[in-house]
Amino acid sequence: MKAFVEFNIELYKGNPYHVPGLVSDEMMTLDPLQNPAFDFCEAIYFLAYCDNKIVGRIAGIINHRANETWHQRYARFSFVDFIDDEAVSTALFEAVERWAIAKGMNGIQGPLGFTDLDHEGMLVWGFDRVGTMATAYSFPYYMEHLARLGYTKDQDWKEFAIQIPKEIPEKHRRISELVMKKYGLTIKKFRSTKEIWAYARRIFLLWNEAYKPLYGYSELSDKQIDYYVKMYIPMLKLDLITLVVRQADDAVVGLAITLPSLSAALQKAQGHLFPFGWLPLLKAMYGSNNRIVDLYIMGVSPEYQSKGVNALLFYDLIPTFNKYGFVYAESNPELELNNKVQAQWEDFDFQHIKTRRAFIKLLQA
């Protein structure tokens, strides 16, 4: 399993745009004894060897809950990397397709993980841009191999770089003040980790509510929510978190979890916190030289979408971004057809910088 995870780091060694994940985190994700997604998922992992050297890897996943939600019988491929050799990619995909067929599946799509918090999509444009912690880099030849193997586009995501204005745009200020008054909303900030624990589960319940209609989404279970709360809450920078709550009942209706970019620090860590990988990560999180902030998780309750709550999130965050000296923000992947979320950048100086793609192939036994 460690060799499976570390092959990605080895393959991209020296690539200036690749951002490796932490080996320990990825091994935990793939471990049925640790990842609660295995309550309704099953998975298999393949390594390709040539002359006793690893030359490729792929994971096969069946998310039974997602299949029930979307009324389909699809497997997913994930954690896919390979050298530029047709024999290698063919062997990997044939192995995972045979497994999917044996499990009664009639299609395969990906790259998709166990949940939306895993890496999604294969980079198909923007290869000269550094990745983020939430995404996976891939060589341009990957998509050529998938096309040859019969995979076609299923869905695209776009990523954006957004220039952070020096002041809150007047339109955002006006809309935000109107929205708070009209709907009885207020901004919730935190001064201690203890305070945010009280809202942690509500954050992920809102995530479920906001993302449920989106491509491939698999609703998080209570066990998964507990798992992610313990994993993510301790690492957050409190003043870069903004919640919008309803004053009447303290319900969370909007959220933005943002983080200083950890890309450069993860490149230095090369997948390992120890002995010294923790140091660049600590500097990236709490130092004063980071100019990029990642918009890690953003969501608005369906009841309040298209009502200006997104403006309220930036109304709060823009002054904080400027306080830390951030110059621009990078969005997480946003579905190509999700016009509502992409419309929020129209009042900013923004640029489309990357595109990711989920591929699909129908299978025959």
C-alpha positions in Angstrom: 0.0 0.0 0.0 2.8 2.4 0.8 4.4 1.6 -2.6 1.0 2.3 -4.2 0.8 5.7 -2.6 4.4 6.7 -3.1 4.4 5.9 -6.8 2.7 9.2 -7.5 5.5 11.1 -5.7 8.2 9.1 -7.6 6.6 9.6 -11.0 6.4 13.3 -10.6 9.7 13.9 -8.9 11.1 17.2 -10.1 7.9 18.4 -11.8 7.3 22.0 -10.7 3.5 21.8 -10.9 2.8 18.6 -9.0 1.7 18.9 -5.4 2.1 15.5 -3.5 -0.4 14.6 -0.8 0.7 13.3 2.6 1.4 9.6 2.4 -0.1 8.9 5.8 -3.4 10.7 4.9 -3.7 8.8 1.6 -3.0 5.4 3.2 -5.7 6.2 5.7 -8.2 7.0 2.9 -7.5 3.7 1.2 -7.7 1.6 4.4 -11.0 -0.1 5.0 -10.3 -0.2 8.7 -10.0 3.6 8.9 -12.1 5.2 6.2 -15.8 5.0 7.1 -16.7 5.3 3.4 -16.2 1.5 3.3 -19.5 1.1 5.1 -21.0 1.5 1.7 -18.0 1.3 -0.7 -15.7 -1.4 -1.8 -12.4 -1.0 -3.5 -9.5 -2.8 -5.2 -5.9 -1.5 -6.0 -3.6 -2.6 -8.8 0.0 -1.9 -9.4 1.7 -2.4 -12.9 5.3 -3.7 -12.9 7.9 -3.9 -15.6 11.2 -5.6 -14.8 10.3 -5.5 -11.1 9.8 -1.8 -11.2 6.4 -0.1 -10.5 5.3 1.7 -13.7 1.6 2.4 -13.0 -1.2 2.2 -10.4 -5.0 2.4 -10.4 -7.8 2.1 -7.8 -11.2 0.7 -8.5 -14.1 1.9 -6.3 -17.8 1.0 -6.1 -19.8 3.6 -4.1 -23.1 1.7 -3.6 -24.7 4.7 -2.0 -23.9 6.9 -5.0 -25.2 4.3 -7.4 -28.5 4.1 -5.4 -28.7 7.9 -5.5 -28.1 8.3 -9.2 -29.9 5.0 -10.2 -26.9 3.5 -11.9 -24.4 0.6 -11.7 -21.1 2.3 -12.2 -17.7 1.7 -10.8 -15.1 4.5 -10.4 -11.5 4.6 -11.2 -9.2 6.7 -9.0 -5.6 7.1 -7.8 -4.5 6.6 -11.4 -0.9 7.2 -12.6 1.2 5.6 -15.2 4.3 6.1 -17.4 3.7 7.0 -21.1 3.4 3.5 -22.3 0.3 2.1 -24.0 0.9 -1.4 -22.6 0.9 -0.1 -19.1 -2.3 2.0 -19.3 -4.1 -0.8 -21.1 -3.1 -3.4 -18.5 -4.3 -1.1 -15.6 -7.6 -0.1 -17.1 -8.4 -3.7 -18.3 -7.7 -4.9 -14.8 -10.1 -2.5 -13.2 -12.7 -2.9 -15.9 -12.7 -6.7 -15.5 -13.1 -6.3 -11.7 -16.1 -3.9 -12.3 -17.8 -6.3 -14.7 -17.3 -9.2 -12.2 -19.0 -7.0 -9.6 -22.1 -6.5 -11.9 -21.2 -3.0 -13.0 -22.1 -1.7 -16.5 -20.1 1.4 -16.6 -17.0 3.1 -15.1 -16.3 6.7 -14.5 -13.5 8.8 -13.0 -11.2 9.9 -11.7 -13.6 10.0 -8.7 -12.9 9.1 -5.1 -14.9 7.7 -2.2 -16.4 11.2 -1.6 -16.3 14.7 -3.0 -13.6 15.5 -0.4 -11.2 13.1 -2.3 -9.5 14.2 -5.6 -11.9 14.4 -8.5 -11.2 14.8 -12.2 -8.2 14.6 -14.4 -6.3 17.7 -15.4 -6.9 18.3 -19.2 -6.0 22.0 -19.4 -3.7 24.2 -17.4 -0.7 21.9 -17.1 1.6 24.9 -16.5 -0.1 25.9 -13.2 0.8 24.6 -9.7 -1.9 22.4 -8.3 -3.7 22.8 -4.9 -3.9 20.5 -1.9 -7.4 19.5 -3.0 -6.5 18.4 -6.6 -4.3 16.0 -8.4 -1.8 16.8 -11.2 -1.6 14.7 -14.3 0.6 14.6 -17.3 -1.0 15.7 -20.6 -0.5 12.2 -22.1 -3.0 10.7 -19.6 -6.1 12.0 -21.5 -4.6 10.7 -24.8 -4.4 7.2 -23.3 -8.0 7.4 -22.0 -9.3 8.4 -25.4 -7.5 5.4 -27.0 -9.0 3.1 -24.4 -12.6 4.3 -25.3 -13.2 6.8 -22.4 -15.2 10.0 -23.3 -16.0 13.2 -21.4 -18.6 12.8 -18.7 -18.2 16.1 -16.8 -15.7 19.0 -16.6 -14.7 21.2 -13.6 -13.2 24.6 -13.9 -10.8 26.3 -11.5 -10.3 30.1 -11.2 -7.7 32.5 -9.9 -9.4 35.5 -8.3 -7.6 38.8 -7.7 -8.4 40.0 -4.1 -9.6 43.6 -4.2 -8.1 46.1 -1.7 -11.5 47.0 -0.5 -14.9 45.3 -0.3 -16.6 46.1 -3.7 -19.5 48.5 -3.1 -21.9 46.1 -4.7 -21.0 43.4 -2.2 -21.2 45.8 0.7 -24.7 46.9 -0.4 -26.0 43.4 -1.1 -24.6 42.0 2.1 -26.1 44.6 4.4 -29.5 44.2 2.6 -29.4 40.4 2.8 -28.6 40.4 6.5 -31.5 42.7 7.2 -34.0 41.1 4.9 -33.4 37.4 5.9 -32.3 37.9 9.5 -28.8 36.6 8.9 -25.6 37.3 10.7 -21.9 36.4 10.3 -20.4 33.9 12.8 -16.7 34.0 13.6 -14.6 31.9 16.0 -12.0 32.8 18.5 -11.1 29.3 19.6 -11.2 25.7 18.3 -13.6 24.9 21.2 -16.1 27.4 19.8 -16.1 25.8 16.3 -16.6 22.3 17.6 -20.2 23.3 18.4 -20.8 24.1 14.7 -18.6 21.3 13.1 -21.3 18.8 12.4 -23.6 21.6 11.2 -21.0 22.6 8.7 -20.9 19.1 7.1 -24.7 18.8 7.2 -24.9 22.0 5.2 -22.2 20.5 2.8 -24.5 17.6 2.3 -27.5 19.8 1.7 -25.7 22.2 -0.7 -23.8 19.6 -2.8 -26.4 16.8 -2.9 -27.7 17.7 -6.4 -24.2 17.9 -7.9 -22.5 15.4 -10.2 -21.6 12.1 -8.5 -22.2 13.4 -5.0 -22.5 10.8 -2.3 -24.1 12.1 0.9 -21.8 11.9 4.0 -22.9 9.5 6.7 -22.8 10.4 10.4 -19.6 8.3 10.8 -18.0 10.2 7.8 -18.9 13.5 9.3 -17.3 12.6 12.6 -14.2 11.3 10.6 -13.9 14.6 8.7 -14.6 16.8 11.7 -11.7 15.1 13.6 -9.4 15.3 10.5 -10.0 18.9 9.4 -11.2 21.1 12.3 -7.9 21.1 14.2 -5.9 22.2 11.2 -8.1 25.2 10.3 -7.1 28.8 10.7 -10.0 30.3 12.6 -10.3 33.8 11.1 -10.3 32.3 7.6 -13.6 30.5 8.4 -16.9 32.3 7.8 -20.3 31.0 8.6 -23.6 32.7 7.8 -26.2 31.8 10.4 -29.9 32.6 10.8 -30.4 34.7 13.9 -33.7 33.1 14.8 -32.4 29.6 15.3 -28.6 29.8 14.7 -29.0 27.5 11.7 -25.9 27.5 9.4 -27.0 28.6 5.9 -23.7 29.6 4.3 -20.1 28.6 4.8 -16.6 29.4 3.5 -13.6 27.5 4.7 -10.4 29.0 3.3 -6.8 28.1 3.9 -3.4 29.7 3.1 -2.1 27.8 0.1 -0.1 24.7 1.2 1.0 23.8 -2.3 4.6 25.0 -2.0 4.9 23.5 1.5 3.6 20.1 0.4 6.1 20.1 -2.5 8.9 20.6 0.0 7.5 17.9 2.4 7.4 15.4 -0.5 4.6 13.4 1.2 6.0 13.1 4.7 5.5 15.2 7.8 8.6 13.8 9.5 11.4 14.5 10.1 11.1 18.0 8.7 8.0 18.1 6.4 5.9 19.8 9.1 8.1 22.9 9.1 7.3 24.3 5.7 3.6 23.4 6.3 3.7 25.4 9.6 5.3 28.4 7.9 2.8 28.3 5.0 -0.1 28.3 7.5 1.1 30.8 10.0 4.0 32.7 8.2 3.7 36.1 6.6 5.0 35.4 3.1 2.1 33.4 1.6 0.4 35.3 -1.2 -2.3 32.7 -2.1 -5.4 31.6 -0.3 -7.3 28.5 -1.3 -11.1 28.6 -1.3 -11.3 25.1 0.1 -15.0 24.6 0.9 -17.8 27.0 0.0 -21.5 26.3 0.2 -25.0 27.9 0.6 -28.2 26.2 1.7 -30.5 25.7 -1.3 -33.1 27.8 0.4 -30.7 30.8 0.3 -29.0 30.3 -3.0 -29.2 33.2 -5.5 -30.2 35.5 -2.6 -26.8 37.2 -2.0 -25.4 35.0 0.7 -22.2 34.4 -1.4 -21.7 38.2 -1.3 -22.0 38.1 2.4 -19.1 35.5 2.7 -16.7 37.8 0.7 -18.0 40.8 2.6 -16.5 39.2 5.7 -13.4 37.5 4.1 -11.9 40.3 1.9 -10.6 42.4 4.8 -9.1 39.3 6.4 -7.4 38.3 3.2 -5.9 41.8 2.9 -4.7 41.7 6.5 -2.7 38.5 5.7 -1.3 40.0 2.5 -3.0 37.5 0.2 -2.9 38.7 -3.4 -5.2 36.2 -5.1 -7.4 33.3 -4.3 -7.7 29.9 -6.0 -11.1 28.3 -6.3 -11.7 24.6 -5.8 -12.9 22.8 -9.0 -16.4 24.0 -9.9 -18.7 22.1 -12.2 -18.7 23.5 -15.7 -22.5 23.6 -15.7 -22.8 25.1 -12.2 -23.5 28.6 -13.5 -24.7 29.9 -10.1 -21.3 29.3 -8.4 -19.3 30.6 -11.3 -21.4 33.8 -11.5 -20.1 34.9 -8.1 -16.7 35.8 -9.7 -18.2 38.2 -12.3 -17.7 41.2 -10.0 -14.0 40.3 -9.5 -10.9 40.3 -11.7 -10.7 36.6 -12.3 -9.1 34.1 -14.7 -10.0 30.6 -15.7 -6.7 28.7 -15.1 -7.4 24.9 -15.1 -9.9 22.4 -16.3 -10.5 18.9 -15.0 -12.5 16.1 -16.5 -14.3 13.0 -15.4 -14.4 10.3 -18.1 -16.9 7.5 -18.6 -16.9 4.2 -20.4 -19.8 1.7 -20.7 -18.8 -1.9 -20.0 -20.0 -5.1 -21.6 -19.6 -8.5 -19.9 
